[in-house]
Amino acid sequence: MDLAQFDYELPPSAIAQEPATPRDASRLLVLDRARARWADRRFADLPELLRPDDCLVVNESRVIPARLLGALAEDGRPVELLLLRELEPGRWEALARPARRCRIGARIALGGGVAQAVVAAQGEEGRRVVTLESPWPARELLERYGLPPLPPYIDRHGAPKPDDRERYQTVYARAEGSVAAPTAGLHFTPELLERVRARGVEVVPLTLHVGPGTFRPLKSATVEGHRMEAETVEIPAATADAVNRARAASRRVIAVGTTTTRALEWAWDAASGVAPRAGRADLFIHPPHRFRVVDALITNFHLPRSTLLVLVSALAGRELVLAAYRHAIAAGYRFYSYGDAMLIE
């Protein structure tokens, strides 16, 4: 498929710069893919839109404050590191910007000089392996000096507000490891989750740590030419059992987010259903993917030519999704990470 088929025009004013307050005050576009129609609702309406026997699966990965601002020790020129994942204690895979300043052996002062990163290896597209030298463990260093990794289309991404540490995080985040938020979950409040459970919906977690591959734009001319970067996934046995029981009873499995969708579809085994698994998932879902697990999806509005828009189109159909996006733009919905949501049934 030509990647240009997944393009659309979005006015800059439609890109959300602030999250809704409270979280569930965001809008919700309910897309019925069987009837090819949609309805405008509020996210707070979600419990009434779910069925009492639904199984709702959430991604409980927690975003780490992975952005570190530093300076080259030799000349003081600014450098930014985005820590992606810990390879071993004190040794991290990172994205460096500007990468040309971060050659092997370069020393980057962090926190005004209280810590430093030494470039140990370099790869393509700004990838580096850095060794952290710090008075504290890496996690404490990030808590002290790291910034929330807001995406660049949020104007203050270079200088996040204190509130962003909490708002760019789901209320059920537990396992640290993501460098971008699983944004569909940002709309939930503890009270809304209680209303969902009171409805009779079973809510179960999994973990997919969001890496740069999720939000990196497709560069190949065709969708099929893209290769998804692997991300760390863990499917607990209790979650696999809950999903398999729901499927056996013909109950809906609803994924909160494209990350949850990819994790569940990756864990599918033809012999046993969803398997409890831990590993590195590189599944790229695109048309004409046949969904084995997920029946419905809660998701945000995604960038043109992105793997996320392609995934949503695989579930609901490209033409219907783009028509719904055109409606959302005309109706004043807010797009991207801090924006509004869709429920695709």
N, C-alpha and C positions, 0 to 999 in steps of 0.2 A: 504494500500500500504506500502511496506517495505521502510523505510526511506533511505536505502542504494541505492535505485533506483535513488535518487537525489544527488548522489555523483559524483564528477569529480576531476581530478588532475589539479592543477594550479601551475605553477612554481612561486616561490616568486618574480621573476623579473617582472612578469606580473601585480603585484599589484601597482597601481598608487600611488606615493608618493607626487606628485604635480599636481595641476589642470592645464588644458590646458590654454594657454594665446594666444589670448583672449578666453573667455569662449566657444564661438561657433566654435573654431578651433578643438574641439574634434572630433573623428571619430564617424560615425553612421552606424551601421549594420542594414540594412532594411530587415526584415524577412517577407516574404509573406507566411502566414500560409496555404492559400488555394492551392498554387502551390508548397509548400514545397521547396522553394528556397530563396536565400538571395543575397544581393548586398552590396558592400562596398561604402559608401558615407561619406560626412562630415556633421557635425551638421548644418553648415551654409546653407546646401542645403535644410533644412527642409521646408521652405515656398513653394518651388517648388514641394515637395512631398505631400503636403496637398491639399485638394480640396477646392474650394472657398466657399462651403457651410458647411464645417466641423464646429463642435462645440468642441473647445479645453478647457479642464477643468484643472485648476492648483490649487495646494495646497499652499495657501499664509501664512502658519504658519511660524513663525520666530524662529530661534534657539536662545535659551538664553545661555549666558556664564555660564553654570550650574556647571562646575567643580570648587570646592573650595579646595585648599590645606591648611591643618591646622596641628595642633599638639595637643596632649592631654595636658590639662592644668596641670595635676598632675606630668607628667614625661617627657614631651616634645617629645614623640615618634610620628612620622609622621602619619597622617590620611588624607584620601581623601574622600570628599563627592561629590556625584553627585545628585544635587537637581532635583527631578522628577516633582513634581507638588505641588502647594500651596494648602493646605487643608483649611486654614483660614489665615488671616493676621499674618505673622510671624511664622507660623507653616507649615512645609513642610514634604512631604514624600521624602526620600532620599535613595540612595545606599551608604553604607559605606565600605571603604576598608583600612586596613583589618577589617572585621566586628567584629572579636573577641575582638578588643580593644574598641569597641563602645557599651558597655552595658548601660542599663538604668541608668541615672544619670551622665554619663560621660560628661565632658565639653571639648569642642574642640576649641582651640584658632584659630581665623581666621584673616587674614590680619596682621600678626605679633602681634596680641593681641588687635587690635582695636575693634574687634567683637568676638563673640563666638556662638557656637551651643551647645545646651544641648539636649542629647538624652532622649526623653520622652517615647518612646515605641520601641520595636524591633519585627521584623517579620522574615520570612524565606529568604534565599538567600541574606543576607546582607541588607535587607530592614530595615529602621529605620524611625521613626518620630522624627524630631528635631525641637526645638524652637530656632529661631535666636534672639540673643540679639545684637543690632547694633545701632550706632548713626544715621543710615540711613534706609529708607525702603529697603526691600529685593532686589528689582530690582536695586537700586542704589549700594547696596553692591556687587551684581554680576557684575555690570558694572565696579566697581573699582577693584575688586579682583578675579572675576571669569575668567575661561579659556574656550575657545571653546571646546566642548566635542568631539574632534576628536576620531575616532575609533582606537582601539589598533593596527590594522594592518598598520597604518601610523606611521612610526618610531618615529616621533617627537610628538606623542600624549601627552607625558608627559610635553612637553615644546613647545607648538604651537608658530608659528611665528606671528608677528603682523598682517600680511596679511590674516591669517586664519580667523580672526574675520569677514572679509568681504567676503572672497572666500568660506567659509563654510556656505553660506547663499545665497538664491536665490535673484535676483534683485527685485522681486515683493513681498518679505516677508513683512508681515504687523502685523499679530497677534502673539504676543509672547507666547511661550509655549512648543516648541519642545526641546528635548534633543539629537536629531540627525537630520541631514538635510534630507529633502525630495530630495534626490540627483538627480533625473531625471531633476529637474528644475535648477540645477546648470549650465547647458549648455546655458541657455537663456541670451541674452543681451537685453538692451532696444531697440537697433536698430533692432535686430532679431524679437522681438515681434511686432515692427512697421511693418516690412515686412510681418509678418504673418497676421496681421490685414488688411494690404493693399491688401493682397491676397483675402480678403473677409471672412476670418475665424473669427468666433465669439469666443472670449476668455473670460471665466468666472471663478470666483474663488470659492473655498470652503476652509474650514480649518479642518485639522486633525493634532492635536499636537502629534508628534512622541514620543513614550515612549520606554522604554527598551524592551517591548514585540515584537516590530517590528524587532529588530536586535538580539534578544536572540535566540541561536540555539535550534532546536528541540531536546528534550531529550528522547522522547518515541521511541520505536522500530518501531512503525508504524506512518504514517502521521495522520491517524484518531484519534490517541490517544492524539494528542497535543491540548491544550486549549489556545486560543489566549487571551492575556491580553487586557483589555478594554482601549481605548484611546478616548480622547475628540474630538468630531466632531461637526461641525456646517455647515449646508447646507443653504445658504441664499435663500430666496424665489425667487429672480431674477435668481439665478443659476438653481434652480429646474425648473423654467419656461422655461429657455433657453434650458436645456437638454430635457425636455418633448416636446418642439416644434420641436427640431431636430429629435427626435425619431418618432414623428407623421409624419414628412415629409420624413422619411427614409434617413435622413442625418446622417453622422457618428458622434459618440461621442468618442472623443479621450482623454484618461486620461493621464496626465503628472504625471507618477509615480504610484507605487503600492499603496501608501497611498491614492491617489485620487481615484484609482480603488476601494479600500475597502470602502471608504466613500460613493461612488455612489451606489455600490451594496448593502451596508447596508441600504441606504435610500430608496431603491426600495419598492414600495407598489403595490401589484397586481391590486388594484382598481384604483389608481390615478397616477401611475408612480413614478418618483422620488419625494419624499415629502420633503418640507423644514423642516429640523429637527435639533435639537441640543441634544446631549446626549453623552453616552459612548458606543462606538462600539467595539464589540469583535468578529466580523465576521472573520472566518478563511477560506480563499478561497483556495481550493485544488481540484484536480480532483475527481469526475467528475462535478464540479460546472458548472451550466448553467448561463452564463452571461446574465443579463437582461438589462443592461444599456450600458456597455462599448463595443465598437466595435474595438478599436485599442488602443495601449499602447506605450508610450515613457517611457523607463526605462533604468537603468544601468545594468551592469553585476553583478550578486549576488553570495554570498558565497554558497558553497556546503551545502546541508542539512539545508537550511534556509527556513523560511516561505515565503520569497520573491521569491526564485527560484521555490518553489512549486506553488505559485500564477501564475507566468509566465507560468509554465508548464500546468496549468489548462486552460489558454487561448490559447496557441499555440501547446500544445502536448509535453509530456516529451521527446520523442525521437528526435523530430525536434529541440527543444530548446537545448538539449545537443549536437546535431550535429552542430548547429550554434555556440555554445560555443567552440567546438573543432576547428572549422574554425577560430573563433576569436583569440584563443590562438596561432594557427599556423600563423595567419596573423599579429600578434604583437599588437592586441588591448590591451588597458590598463583597468584593472578591478577594481571594487568596487567604493567607494564613490567619489574619485577624478578621476575616470577613464572615459572611453568612454560610448556611449549610444547605445541603440537599438530602432528601431521603428518596432513594431509588428503590421502588417496590417491584 
